[in-house]
Amino acid sequence: MAKRRPLAAAVVLVLLAGAGCGAWLRWRSGDTAEALDAWTYVPAAELSVQGAKPNLVLLSSDGERFVAVGRASPPGGGSVIASWTSTDGRSWREGNLGAVARTSGGAMVTGLARVKGGFVAVGARLSSGAAQTFLGSAAWTSADGVMWKAVATPPGDPFTTFSRPTLMSDGVHAYSRMGTSTWWRLGPDGAWRPFTSPGTRDCQQTYREQATRPGLFLYGYCGNPPRAALFALDSAGRVHDRSQALGDRISVVETAGARGGTMIAAGYRQLPPDDPAAQAAGPPPDGPDDQGPPFGAAYARSADGGATWSPARTMPGTGPTDHPQVGRFTALGSAFLMSGLVEREGTAVPVLWTSRDDGETWRLHRLPGFAEDGSLGDPAEAGGRVVIPALVGIDPLVTAGVFINSTDD
């Protein structure tokens, strides 16, 4: 059994492109032109830039423009944070986040979210000099992604060097753990207030999040053997537990999202012994241990807001030895999109699944490998166009390029 790679990360979904270009080319030769033409890869060197070279590690949008933040390398050397905006994903213009952050010394940025009235970014303040140390958390807001200002962090500034600040949004409020287990919610009035995260004591996995415009999902698993954890938060902060209704259809939830009354939950389910995939599969990559019954990538769908769910279905377009892994679900225009990876001949290849019938059926799109140990950032949509950052490295992440598509293709 090929050991699976963990997918989840606080900032990006790691999708390893693998070292074997030959394996990818042999697989790609059988693809239809339609599947390959759906997405265009634009290397970073071909992006048009006004200002610092874009490093689109964190990407969002307001429906009309893309907004990105990340680490930049100024001409004089060193490393600073910066922001960029674009209307087409190809031409980028630097904003003033870097200049604002430099007024308080060095900084790093670890989260970006769209909220009511604009955008919020969080990160950490760093000491000056070659040996930078963490000084505390930091937060910035912007109405348009171009002009930014620093804002206060939660009372007491509970930042630690062991966990970087995270950020998510329900479309109205921003939520952050600011480096600890304490959750805070930032409202339109600019005030941070404590927020109690849902869950139970035996939930071993840190919840991940997915905006539902407006609304938010927190998901993961609880216990060992794992049981699905799925909570929906509305824009008023009310929590709706969908875990029991989802049941054992999905054991480890890796992603979830919704549009209207339709909800999708995807992750890993335990495979029955007679399933052909069970012979090649292993435990879920983000599960509680590496030993146990075989699990396979699957999704379930609800048409009534999570009250009832369809039986789990295997992610399509893969064979029993592909070891498919699912990543982020995103509702983009009239389509649903889910990222992931599959393995062929020891090579991990990034893929996308798309659905144009509210998640009833999904189609696999294989993406060309763009780098060894590559990763895909979260997708964003603006003006009918979808952009997905293609990233390399771990810390720091660097933009190799972008995948661009149009929702009306």
Stockholm file with secondary structure:
# STOCKHOLM 1.0

chainA/1-409         MAKRRPLAAAVVLVLLAGAGCGAWLRWRSGDTAEALDAWTYVPAAELSVQGAKPNLVLLSSDGERFVAVGRASPPGGGSVIASWTSTDGRSWREGNLGAVARTSGGAMVTGLARVKGGFVAVGARLSSGAAQTFLGSAAWTSADGVMWKAVATPPGDPFTTFSRPTLMSDGVHAYSRMGTSTWWRLGPDGAWRPFTSPGTRDCQQTYREQATRPGLFLYGYCGNPPRAALFALDSAGRVHDRSQALGDRISVVETAGARGGTMIAAGYRQLPPDDPAAQAAGPPPDGPDDQGPPFGAAYARSADGGATWSPARTMPGTGPTDHPQVGRFTALGSAFLMSGLVEREGTAVPVLWTSRDDGETWRLHRLPGFAEDGSLGDPAEAGGRVVIPALVGIDPLVTAGVFINSTDD
#=GR chainA/1-409 SS CCCCCCCCCSSCBCCCCCSCHHHHHHHHTTSCHHHHHTCEEEEGGGSEEESSCCCCSEEEECSSSEEEEEEECCTTSSCEEEEEEESSSSEEEECSHHHHHHTTSEEEEEEEEEETTEEEEEEEEECSSSSCCEEEEEEEEESSSSSEEEECCSTTCCCBTTBCCCCEECSSCEEECTTSSCEEEECTTSCEEEECCCCCTTCCSCCEEEECSSCEEEEEEETTTTEEEEEEECTTCCEEECHHHHTTSCSEEEEEEEETTEEEEEEEEECCTTCGGGGTCBSCTTSSCSCSSCEEEEEEEESSTTSSCCCCEECSSCCTTSCCEEEEEEEETTEEEEEEEEEETTEEEEEEEEESSTTSSCEEEECCCCSTTEEECCCEEETTEEEEEEEECSSSCEEEEEEEEETTC
#=GC SS_cons         CCCCCCCCCSSCBCCCCCSCHHHHHHHHTTSCHHHHHTCEEEEGGGSEEESSCCCCSEEEECSSSEEEEEEECCTTSSCEEEEEEESSSSEEEECSHHHHHHTTSEEEEEEEEEETTEEEEEEEEECSSSSCCEEEEEEEEESSSSSEEEECCSTTCCCBTTBCCCCEECSSCEEECTTSSCEEEECTTSCEEEECCCCCTTCCSCCEEEECSSCEEEEEEETTTTEEEEEEECTTCCEEECHHHHTTSCSEEEEEEEETTEEEEEEEEECCTTCGGGGTCBSCTTSSCSCSSCEEEEEEEESSTTSSCCCCEECSSCCTTSCCEEEEEEEETTEEEEEEEEEETTEEEEEEEEESSTTSSCEEEECCCCSTTEEECCCEEETTEEEEEEEECSSSCEEEEEEEEETTC
//
